[in-house]
């Protein structure tokens, strides 16, 4: 009787230890997978910075007045005229830059890093980007440094103010990037891979297995509507730039928009790749743990 009790206790202890190891491995796999996915995803911004730099070089202060005249004509001669749109020329209006100075002064080091890396309006105050804020219905740009980029931003404003379809795609940016794609990645990383010959059972298992096996593709597909809205904004802007600018300045706008389109493609590709990498790293950690236990 005593021997059986000892054996039973030993068995229970062994099961508990295995569960602890499995839980630790799962936590390690999930943590490493999420970190890898996030790290790869953040690489899009530094990768795109040289392209943004080239876009800035296309514009020059000597062209600014011609851009200002054409941009005013685009707003007055399009459906944007009565929408309440405001074009904020940051080369003249320094209030936005001063507000960011105040925000940065009261931010910690990480917050400062994230604002400088990811906030397009802050970047616009530095002449490194141009941005349309749909909720405010404002375009932020330093026309002397990024004048060639503004037609694209006004194209976003046309999407937002004149089409329910394109407005919906534009407003889906935050939910897609902040909720849908992270949910896909988390689902894939949490899901343990099926063993050879093992088939998923039931709707939930089949769904999560499908997400796991295709998380990179699904993340890329989730970004396609956002990419399409960016291209539509470019086409909107190109249409007016061709009408209102000299051939030389129109070429500059076209060149700037080509660089811009490449940056959107980079974000899409990096997002998909990051999801795939995170999933693979999580599975690799689980695989190593299983090999050690075997």
Buried (B, 14 or more C-beta within 10 A) or exposed (E): EEEEEEEEEEEEEEEEEEEEEBEEBBEBBBEBBBEBBEEBBBEBBEBBBEBBEBBBEBBBEEBBEBBBEBBEBBBEEBEBEEBEBEBBBBBEEEEBBEEBEEBEEEBEEEEBEEBBEEBBBBBBBBBBBBBBBBEEBBBBBBBBBBBBBBBBBBBBBBBBBBBEEBBEBBBBBEEBBEEBBBEBBBBBBBBBBEEEEEEBEEEEEEEBBBBBBBBBEBBBEBBEBBBEBBBBBBEBBBBBBEEBBEEEBBBBBBBBBEBBBBBBBBBBBBBBBBBBBBBBBBBEBBEEBEEEEE
